[in-house]
C-alpha cells in the first residue's frame, strides 16, 4: 500500500506541474520528494493511532514490530513517527530537502530491523500479515534511494548544481 501511495502521489504532483503549470512540481525530483512526504504522513499516522482502531495499523501494531533488543519500544514508535513527520515537512521545503532526504535514508536503514522482525515473527498489522521480506527489503531500498535522489544526493546533477550552472557567469 505504501508503494502505491508513493507512486500515485508522485504522479499526481508531476502531472500538476506538467498540465497545470505549477512551478513547484516541474521536475520529477521535486514531485518525488512531495510524493515521499505524502507516504510518510500516511505511515507516520499509524504510530499514533489508538490500539482500539482496527481499520489500519495502530500504535500497538507498531510496538509489536520493534525487535526485542530495542529498549522502550512504545517510546521508539512515537519517536520514529515524529521523525517521519519531520522528514515529510523537510522534504517539501526546498531549503531543508537535502538534509531531510539524508536523514530519512538513515532512518529507513535504522527501521529495517523492525520490518525484518515483523516478517519473521508473524506480526500482524490491522489483522493482515506484515509485508514478506522478499517484498519489504527491496521496498526499503527503494525508499532509501528515492529519499537520496529527491534530496539531490544521487542521480546526476543536484538542483543546486543545475541552478548554478544555468546562470551565466558574471564578468
CORPE-V884442 format. One record per residue. N is the residue number from 0. D_CENTER is the distance of its C-alpha to the mean C-alpha in whole Angstrom. Layout:
n=N d_center=D_CENTER
n=N d_center=D_CENTER
This chain:
n=0 d_center=13
n=1 d_center=9
n=2 d_center=10
n=3 d_center=12
n=4 d_center=11
n=5 d_center=8
n=6 d_center=12
n=7 d_center=14
n=8 d_center=12
n=9 d_center=12
n=10 d_center=16
n=11 d_center=17
n=12 d_center=16
n=13 d_center=17
n=14 d_center=20
n=15 d_center=21
n=16 d_center=21
n=17 d_center=24
n=18 d_center=26
n=19 d_center=26
n=20 d_center=26
n=21 d_center=23
n=22 d_center=23
n=23 d_center=19
n=24 d_center=18
n=25 d_center=21
n=26 d_center=18
n=27 d_center=16
n=28 d_center=14
n=29 d_center=14
n=30 d_center=13
n=31 d_center=10
n=32 d_center=9
n=33 d_center=10
n=34 d_center=8
n=35 d_center=5
n=36 d_center=6
n=37 d_center=8
n=38 d_center=6
n=39 d_center=5
n=40 d_center=8
n=41 d_center=9
n=42 d_center=8
n=43 d_center=9
n=44 d_center=12
n=45 d_center=14
n=46 d_center=14
n=47 d_center=17
n=48 d_center=18
n=49 d_center=22
n=50 d_center=23
n=51 d_center=26
n=52 d_center=23
n=53 d_center=23
n=54 d_center=21
n=55 d_center=18
n=56 d_center=17
n=57 d_center=18
n=58 d_center=18
n=59 d_center=21
n=60 d_center=19
n=61 d_center=16
n=62 d_center=19
n=63 d_center=20
n=64 d_center=18
n=65 d_center=18
n=66 d_center=21
n=67 d_center=24
n=68 d_center=24
n=69 d_center=22
n=70 d_center=24
n=71 d_center=23
n=72 d_center=21
n=73 d_center=21
n=74 d_center=20
n=75 d_center=17
n=76 d_center=15
n=77 d_center=16
n=78 d_center=15
n=79 d_center=12
n=80 d_center=11
n=81 d_center=12
n=82 d_center=10
n=83 d_center=7
n=84 d_center=9
n=85 d_center=11
n=86 d_center=8
n=87 d_center=7
n=88 d_center=11
n=89 d_center=11
n=90 d_center=9
n=91 d_center=12
n=92 d_center=15
n=93 d_center=16
n=94 d_center=18
n=95 d_center=15
n=96 d_center=12
n=97 d_center=14
n=98 d_center=14
n=99 d_center=10
n=100 d_center=9
n=101 d_center=11
n=102 d_center=11
n=103 d_center=7
n=104 d_center=8
n=105 d_center=11
n=106 d_center=9
n=107 d_center=8
n=108 d_center=11
n=109 d_center=13
n=110 d_center=11
n=111 d_center=13
n=112 d_center=16
n=113 d_center=15
n=114 d_center=14
n=115 d_center=17
n=116 d_center=19
n=117 d_center=18
n=118 d_center=19
n=119 d_center=23
n=120 d_center=24
n=121 d_center=23
n=122 d_center=21
n=123 d_center=21
n=124 d_center=18
n=125 d_center=20
n=126 d_center=23
n=127 d_center=21
n=128 d_center=21
n=129 d_center=18
n=130 d_center=16
n=131 d_center=19
n=132 d_center=18
n=133 d_center=19
n=134 d_center=16
n=135 d_center=14
n=136 d_center=14
n=137 d_center=14
n=138 d_center=11
n=139 d_center=9
n=140 d_center=11
n=141 d_center=10
n=142 d_center=6
n=143 d_center=8
n=144 d_center=10
n=145 d_center=8
n=146 d_center=7
n=147 d_center=11
n=148 d_center=12
n=149 d_center=11
n=150 d_center=12
n=151 d_center=15
n=152 d_center=16
n=153 d_center=16
n=154 d_center=18
n=155 d_center=21
n=156 d_center=22
n=157 d_center=19
n=158 d_center=20
n=159 d_center=22
n=160 d_center=24
n=161 d_center=24
n=162 d_center=26
n=163 d_center=28
n=164 d_center=30
n=165 d_center=30
n=166 d_center=32
n=167 d_center=36
n=168 d_center=37
n=169 d_center=40
n=170 d_center=43
